Amino acid sequence: MRTRPWFYYLANWALRWVFRAILRVDIQGVENVPARGALIVAISHSSFIDPVLMGVYLPREVVPMAKIEAFDYPILGACIRWYGAFAVRRGEVDVRAFKNALRVLHSGAALVIAPEGHRSETGALQRGREGAIMLAVRSGAPLLPVAVWGGKALWRNLARLCPTRMYIRIGKPLVLTTPKPTREQIAAMADELMLHIAALMPRELHGYYRDWPRPVNGLLTNEPMCQ
């Protein structure tokens, strides 16, 4: 059953054709995406195209977050709104965006969020923020780590009429090991989530997490949490 705005399906259909012409997408781990139920799709973010790829290539409908400034762009802002995205103010605690995100998760939908908070200028991972973990705590939704890279070369390749190789690696869903983590544990979980994303990427893109020790903290697990 379709649950998203009509423009969501039209846009994804059109984007599939566009992406066939300008991208060469290498995606692995699709089998790890739960078919139903609330889900926090936590992606690495180094180019504007990263969250768009989730709607096109993930095997289920998603609800993306977008920076509030994007809604003011001519034409593009309207498209983002029609697509069903909702705004978030970056660099601050956005209570309205957090409530909107919880509403999406409580409806049983999949939410796309970039735990780093904003695009990486270098393409390497930045330190993760706590928003995705807080949403998992409040909603009980699992976290799906997704690494995306390659989009930094898009504009250069378009100018050369060359396709851009994009890589999507999807890890296994993660759940919290405790339903009521402390503030220190939440901060540690944010780093642990990013380490799971880093494990899906080439080492040269690990950025902030390049020299972190393994294994990770163990506050997130692939095993369902006992009730």
N, C-alpha and C positions, 0 to 999 in steps of 0.2 A: 504494500500500500504506500502510495506517495504521500509524504508529509511536508515537503518543502515547498516554497513558492514556485509557481510555474516557471519563472525566469531561471531558477536554479537548474532545472532540467534542460531548458533551451541553451543556457550558457555552457553547461558541461558538454552537451552534444556538439556545439560549435567549437569549443576549445579542443575537443578530441581531434577534430579535423585539422585545426590550426597547429596543434602540437605534433601531429604526424609530419607536418612539413618542416617545422623549425627545431624539433627536439628529437633526440634518440634516448628514450627513457629506459633505464635498466632498473627494474623493480624486483625485489626479493622479499619474501616473508609475508605475502598476502594471506597465506593460510593462518597467520597469527591474529588476524583481525576478527574479533568476536562478531558474529552475524547479527546480534541484537543486544539490547540492553545499554544502559548508560556507559559512556566510555570517554575518557580524556585522552585525546590524541596529542601527545607531547612531541613537537617537532623541533629539530634544529632549524635555525633561520638565518640565512646569509644572503638571500635575494628575495625580491618582491614576489617571485613566482612560486616560492615554496608552498605557502598555504593553498594556493590555487590548485596545485597538483593533487592535493588530498581529495578535493571534491571530484576530480576527474578520474583518478586512478585507484582510490580505495574502494573496496567492494561493498560500500554502504554509504548512506547519506550522512553528511556532516554539516555542522554549523560552525563557521569560522568567526573568529574575532578579528577586528581590523582597527588600526589606529584611527582615532577620531578625526585627524586631519584629512584622511583619505576621503571622508564623506563630503568634503568641501570641494573636491576636484570636479571640474566640469565633466559631465557625461559619466566619467568613471565613478564618481560618488553615487550617482543614481543607480548604476549597475551593481555596485557593492550592496546598496540598500535592497534592491530588488532580489539580489542573490540570497538574501536572508542573513547576512552578517550583521553583527552588532558592534557598536563602538566601544573602545577602551582608551582611557587616557594613560599614556605611557609615563613612567617616571614618578608615579604617585599612587596612593591607595585609592582605587576607583571602586567605591562601594556599589554604585549602580551597575557597573560591568560585572562585578562579582555576583550580584543578585541575579542578573540576566543569565550568567553562566550556570548558576545553580538551578535556575528554572529550566534551562535546556537539559541538564543532567537528570533532574527529577522527572522529566517527561520521557526519559529512556533513550535520549538521542546521543549522538557522538559529537563532542565538542573539540574543535581544533585550537590549540594554544601553543604559543612559543615560550617555553619556560625562561629563556634568556631575556625576554621582555622587549627586545628590539633587534633589528638586523645586525649581524656581525659585519663590520667594515672589511675585515681581513678574510672572512670565510671560515676562520677557526672558531671553535666554541668559546663562548663567554661563560662567566659564572651564572649558574641558574638561580632564579629567584624562587620565592616560596609559594607563588600563586597557585601553581598546578597542584602542589601538595595540599594546600589549604582546601582547594576544591575537592580533592579526594577524601580528605578528612570529613568535610561537611556533607558530602553526597554519598560516600561509600563506593564511588565508581572506580574501576580499575584504571591504571595509567598505561597507555600504549606508547613505548618509546619508538620514535621514528627519526632516522637520520636522513637528511636531504642535502645534497651538495651538487655543485656543477653550474648553478645559475649565475654565478659571477661573470661567466664568459658570454652570457646571452647577447647583450647589446653588441659586443665586439664581433661575435660570430654572425649576427644578423647583417652587420655592415659588410661582412665578407661573403654573405650569402652561403654561409656554412651552418649545418645543424649543430646544436649544442647537446652534448652528452650530459644527461641528468641522471643522478643515482638516488634511488629510494631504497632504504633498508628498514624493514619493520621487525622489531623485536617482539618478544612474548609479553603479554599483559602482566602488569605488576600490581600487587595489592599491598596495603600497609600491614605490617606485622602486629601493630597495636592500634586499636580504634581511638585511643586518646593519647596521642604523642605529646610530649613536652615541646616547648619552644625550641630547645636545643635539638631535639629529635627531628622536628620539622625542618630546621635548617640543614641537618645532616641528610635528610631524605631528599631535599632539593639537589644537593650535590650528588647523591647516589643515583637519582634519576638521570642526571646529566652524564654520569659515568656509564650508565647503561646505553645511552645514546652514543657516547664516545666509542664504546666497544663495537658499534656497528659501522664506524667510519675509519678511513685511513689514519694512521697515527699522526701524520703531519697536520691534520685538521683538529686534533684534540685540544689545541689552544690552552685555555686555563687548566684543563684537566690532563695535560700531557704527562706530567710527572707524578700524578696521584698514585698512591700505592693500591695494589690489588691484593685480595678481593675487596669489594666494596663493603659498606657498613652492615649490610644484612637487615636493614629496617624495611626494605621492600623485598617482596618475594613473588615467585610465579605461582605459588600454591595458594588456593582460596583460604581466606582467614576464617577460622572457626568462630561461630557465633555463640 
